[in-house]
């Protein structure tokens, strides 16, 4: 049986806060159709694909905040995407804000669910779900900032770990945006034999923590670096898909990439708009790295890695 799957990164240009959900869904369906026309069997959409990146806004109106969350997946508002994908025989990864009543908290913090992604098979069945673990930003309002980063305010930390799933002839894993900056995310998936890691992101084209130390070029470099390092060090294909461009005055980087198990970028977007790139991912190509340089069973020494899971912060040596 062939272990080559044609994959697509379906980058989205900006989605404005005032854009209707129907308008955004129509864009997603068009991207799906463009990918299918190029023979793609698996399409990777960005993080929070159905809305603008709403955690940059401080919401006092509960109804307005909740309008960004999906009460179920699929639901009536997004069903046309699932239907069209099933008609085309194409699967997809997509990120969204998952409404989860168990994540609600009273008081100042307004957590209403999770920053979530799913993998959907060609038959429309959900193969797996992931909830973002590494949430950036803050719970409270940061004075003096033009845009906020309030993921910690609106989302609970992911509680599903980094599970791997079988589908499309191989072993799949997921992560979302900031997760890719932490090598542990990739390694946990690598320890499950992941051969194809899918991730969507909405990454600011400026220093999201304030200051002038980062610009769009540097943040794009770091984004590519993370995808390439994660692919190489775990001998896995990586598809990293952006939402890009100017959302209500806030810039988002693009540079959606498909990276092979050697860490080589084999396809990359050229714009900050809606754009589809494709590549033929030979999952058998993962064996070279998994059996040699990154043969974990032969070469890892976990007895020396205790500090990675024993604590969160760094502890300098005494003296």
N, C-alpha and C positions, 0 to 999 in steps of 0.2 A: 504494500500500500504506500502511495506517495506521502511523504512527510513535508511537502512543500505547500505552504498556504499563502495565498496572495493577501497581503494586509494593506490597509490604508489608514493614514492619519488624516482626519477631516478637520482641519483647522477652521476656527470661526473668527471672523472679524469682530469688531466690537458689538456688544448688545447694550443698548442704552436703557436707562431706568424706565423711560417712558414707552419703550417698545412693547407691543402687545405680545402675549404668549403665543397667539396664533401666528403672528409674523415670525417669531423666532422658531417655532416648530416647522414652518414652511421652509425656512433656511436649512434646518437639519435634514428634512426629507430630501431637499435638492442635493445636498452634499452626499447623502446616502446613495442617491441615484447616480450621481457622477462617479462615485467610487465603484458601484456595481457595474457601470458601463465600462470601466477599466478592468473588470474581472475580479475585483476584490471580494473576498469571502468573509472578511472580518474588518470592520470599520471602527476606528477609535476616535471618539469625540472628546471634547475637553471636560474639565471640572466645571460643575455648576452650569451645565450647557443650556438649560432651559430659561435662565434668567441672566441679568447683569450680575457682576460680582457684588452682591448686595452687602457683604460684611464691611465694605468701605463706608457705609452709611450708618448713622445713629438713628434708630427708629424709636419714636415715642408711641406711634400708633400700632397697636398689636395686630390689627387686621392687615395693615400694610406689610408688616413683617411676615406674617403667616402666609401671605400671598406668594411668597418666594419658596415655600415648602411644598413637597409632594405628599399628599396623604396616603398614597399607596403607589406601587409601581408594578404594572402600568396603571394609569387612571385615564378617565375620559379625555383629559386635555392632551395627553401624550400618546394616546392609542394609535393615531394615524402613523406615527413613526414605527411602532411595532408591527402594524398591519403591512406597511409598505416593505419593511425589511423581510417579513415572512413571504410576501409575494415574490420578492427578488431572490429569496433563498440566501440572504446575507445576515450574518450575525454582527453584533456591535457591543462596544463598551461605551458607557456614558456615565457622567457624573451629575449629581443632583443633590438638593437639600432634602433630606428624608425627615418628614415629620414623625416624631416618636414621643408619645405622651410620657413614657417613662423617663425621658430626659428633661422634662420640665422642672424648673426650680422656681420657688417663690423668691421675692426680694429683688435685689438690684440686678442680678444676673438673669438674662432672658434666654437661657438655652431652650431651644424648641425641638431639637433633634440632632441629626448627624450630617456631616459632609460625607456623602456616600457615593459609591460607584457600583455598577453591576456589569456582568457579562451576560449577553443574551445570545442564545444559539440561533441558527438559521430557521428553526421551527418556531421561534418566538418564546421558547422556554428560558427562564432565567437559570443560568448555570452556576452563578455565584454572586455573592455580595461582599463588599468591603466597606469599612467605615474608617475615615481618615484618623490616623493616630497622632501625627505630629502637627498640632494646631499652632500656627504662629499668631502674633498680635497680642491683644490685651482684652481684659474684661471691661475695663473702664475707659472713659473718654480721655484722650490725650490732648491736652491744651496746646494750641499753637500749630496743630497739624491740619493741613488742608483736607486730607482724607484720612480716615481711621482704618485700622485693621482689627476687626472685632470678631474674628472667628471664635475666640475663647468666650465671647459673650453669647453668641447665638448657637454654638454647637457644643455638644458633649464630646469628650475624647472617645475615639473609636474603641469598641469593646469586643471586636471579633479577631484581633490579632492580624496576622498576615497569612491568611489561608491560601493554599494552592488548589486549583481545580483542573479537572480533565476536560478537554474539548478541542475541537479543530485538529485532532490528531496528535495533540501534545499536552504538556503540563503548563497551565497558565497561572499567572499571578497578577495582582493589582496593587497599585498605590495611587496616591493623589498628591499632586503639587509638592508641598514642603516635605513630604515623606522622602522624595528623591534626593534630598540634601543630606540624608542620614544613611550611612552605609549599612547600618543594621537592618534597614527595611529590605534592601536588596539581598543581604546575606540570609535572612530568615527564609525568604522565598528560594534562594539558591540551595539552602539546606533541604528543601523539599523537591529539588530537581527541576525547578522552573526553567522552561525553555522559551517562554514568551511572556514578557512583563509589560503590562499595559498601564499607562498613566496619563491623566489629563491634568492641566494646570491653568491657572490664571495668575501670572507672575508680573508684579509691578515693574514698570520701566524706570523706576526711581527707587531710592532707598526707602523701603516701607517703614523703617524704624526712625526716620527723620535724619536730617543732615544731608551732606552733599558727597558722601564717600562712594556712592554707587550710582552708575548711570545705566542706560539701556544696553550699551555695548558690553559692559562688565557683567551685568545680570544675564545677558544672553550667553556670554561665554561660560558662566557658571552653570547655567541650565544645561548646555550641551555637555559640559565636563561631567556633570552628575550622571547623565544618561549613558555616556560612553564608559565611564568608570564602572558603573553598576553592571552594564552589559559584559564588559571584559572580565571583571573580577568574579562573575558568576556564570560566565559562558552561556549567556542567554540573549535572545533578541529582546530589544526594548523599543516600544513605540511610545513616544512622548508627544502629546498633542495639546496645542495652546488655544486659548482664546486671546486674541491680539488686537492691537490698535487702541484708539482713544475712546474710552467709555466715560462720557460725561466729564471730560477734562482730565481723566486719569489714564495714563498710558499703561498698556500691557505689552510685554515682549511677545514676539512670535517665535520663529525658529522651531517649529514642530519638526521632529526628526524620527527616522527609523534607523536603528543602530543594530549592526550584526554582532554575533557573539565574540568577535575579535575587538569590539569597541569602535568599529569603523562606521561612520555615518554613510548610509547607502542612499538615503533620500532626505531632502530638507526643503521646507517651504521657502519661498522667496519674497513673500509679501506679508502685510499685516491684515489681510482680508480673508474672506472665505476662500479656502484653497485645499485641494486634495492632492496628496502624494501617495504613491503605491510602491511596494516592493514585494518580491517573492521571497518569503522567509523559509529557508530550508532548515527545518528543526533538527535534522540529523547533523547539521554543521555545529551544533552545540557540543557534540561528543568530543571533538578535538580538545577543547578547554577542560571539559568536565573529567576527562580520562587522563589528562596530562598535567598542565600547570596548576589547574584548580581541581585536582582530584582530592576532595575534602577528606575522604577516609584515609588516604595515604599521608596527607601533609598537615592537616589542621592539628593544633595542640590546645584544645579547649581548657585544659587544666590551668593554662596561663591567662585566660580571658575573663577571670572572675569579676574584675572591676566594671566590666561592660554592663553586667546585669545586677551587680551588688549595689550600685548607687547611680544617681542621676548626674550630680555635679562632680567637677574635677577636684581632687585633693592633692595639692602639691606636697612634695616630700618635706619632712621637718628640717629646721635649720635655716 
